[in-house]
Amino acid sequence: MAEILEVLMVISFGASWPFNVIKSYKARTAKGKSLLFLCLILFGYIVGIASKLVNDAYMANFADKWYVLFFYCLNFIMVSADLIVYFRNKKLDKENKD
């Protein structure tokens, strides 16, 4: 039951990232975005992934619980995409300023 609740939490967080990435991409500006926030979220997913990998009980049942790690990795990828868009938009902001 704990794994199901954890997956639901990670899915809930992850469901918002694609919309955020698309919105950031279309906005073409980094204004209102926080680099620190994105980096802290990425760090959180890294330690979440690491916690699964070093958990002997989880790894012993990995074949049955692989989906938990999958969603952590998927969210990490989505936040990484948002970080890439952030730097693209930061560059666009600089170009539009000149």
N, C-alpha and C positions, 0 to 999 in steps of 0.2 A: 504494500500500500504506500509506503514512503517513497518508493521509486516512481510510482504513478503520479503522486502529488508533485514530486520534483520535476518530472517530465512536463506536467501541466504548467508549472511555473516557468520553465525554460521556454516552452512553446508560447506561452502568453507574452513573455518578453520578446521572443523572436518574431512573433507575428507583426510587431510594430516596425521592425527594422527595414523590411523592404519598402514600406511606405515612406519612411524617413529618408532612405537613400534616394528614392525617386524624387521626393520633394526637394532635397538638397541639390540634386542634379539639375532639376528644372529651374531652381532659384538662381543658379549661376553666381552665387555670392556666399562667402563664409560668414557674413555678418549674422550674429545671433547664435553661432555654433561655438561650442567650447571644445578646444583641443584636449584640455585636461579631462573633461568629462568622458570623451571618447577613449582616451588612454586608460582611464580608470575602469571603464567597462571592459575594455580588452584585457586588462590585467585580471579582472574578476573572472572572465571566461578562461583565461590561461590557468589560474589557480584551481578553478572548478574542474577543468580537464585533468590537471595534474592530480587533484584529489582522487579522481576516479582511477587513474593509472597506478597510484600507489596503494590503493585500497585492496588488500588481498581478498577480502570477501567478495567485492565487486568483480575483480578480475577472475576469480574462481568460477563465477557464474556469468562470465561475459557473453557467452553464446545466447543466454536468455535475456540479458539486460543491455545489449549493445546499443539499443535505441536511445538510452539516456546520454551516452557519450556522443552519439550522432548529433543530437540536438544541441549539445554544447558546442560542438565543432561547427555546425551550421550557423549558429548565432555568432560565433567568432568570425566566420567568413563574412557575414552580413555587416558586422561592425567594422571589419577591416575595409570592406567596400565603401562604407560611409567615410572612413578616414581618408581613403584615396580621393573620394569626391571632395572632401574638405580641402585637401591640398590643391586639387585642381581649381576649386573655387577661390582659394586664397590667391592663386596665381592670376586668375581672371580679375579679381579685385585690384591687384597691383597693376595689371595692364590697363584697366579702366580708369585708374587714378591718374595715370600719366597723360 
